[in-house]
């Protein structure tokens, strides 16, 4: 069965650079979530989209933005990167009315 | 507000023995789901088991079972016959229908180490 696809798997950036993370949800899932997991931390909710519209916003810095496209894939754009942005970024998808939420393998971002 | 509490930062278990990982939750939502995820050192978040708040039976998935005590607001994960490959971080999480986006919120996790 198709799973949530995230790319890239690993990303290394310098301070003040920009990064774009991509997420391809499970086909026919209408909701996408982005989470940030710092070292030794639990995942923290950043932002979500339902049917290509932003549905909720968590602790996402103003330097970050995200969108969901017509094909339902989503991108998380991160600008003016800081050392503290180094983390594992997860995308997850589900049916809004569904019971289960499935995660991608994550993108490990390292800011040097 | 919804909250998940995992009070065991780390646990050891002997291979082939059973282990219980604790999870308590707090919510005013009458309809919610409880999840357990496994995160090995490779980083991926692996879905293990799900329990709906209105489910009458405790959920089971192979060697995983969820001890759901609604009145006590607890959803402990029981792993039977532990294997070395079970060594990982385990997160309890909740999703409530009063939340417009139905997002998951996580506990702080329990690191399980299985001893040979």
HADDOCK unambig.tbl for C-alpha pairs under 7 A between the chains (distance, minus, plus):
assign (segid A and resid 41 and name CA) (segid B and resid 108 and name CA) 6.78 0.50 0.50
assign (segid A and resid 42 and name CA) (segid B and resid 106 and name CA) 6.39 0.50 0.50
assign (segid A and resid 42 and name CA) (segid B and resid 107 and name CA) 6.69 0.50 0.50
assign (segid A and resid 42 and name CA) (segid B and resid 108 and name CA) 5.23 0.50 0.50
assign (segid A and resid 42 and name CA) (segid B and resid 109 and name CA) 6.66 0.50 0.50
assign (segid A and resid 43 and name CA) (segid B and resid 106 and name CA) 6.64 0.50 0.50
assign (segid A and resid 55 and name CA) (segid B and resid 101 and name CA) 5.82 0.50 0.50
assign (segid A and resid 56 and name CA) (segid B and resid 101 and name CA) 5.88 0.50 0.50
assign (segid A and resid 96 and name CA) (segid B and resid 102 and name CA) 6.88 0.50 0.50
assign (segid A and resid 103 and name CA) (segid B and resid 45 and name CA) 6.16 0.50 0.50
assign (segid A and resid 105 and name CA) (segid B and resid 44 and name CA) 4.72 0.50 0.50
assign (segid A and resid 105 and name CA) (segid B and resid 45 and name CA) 6.86 0.50 0.50
assign (segid A and resid 106 and name CA) (segid B and resid 44 and name CA) 6.46 0.50 0.50
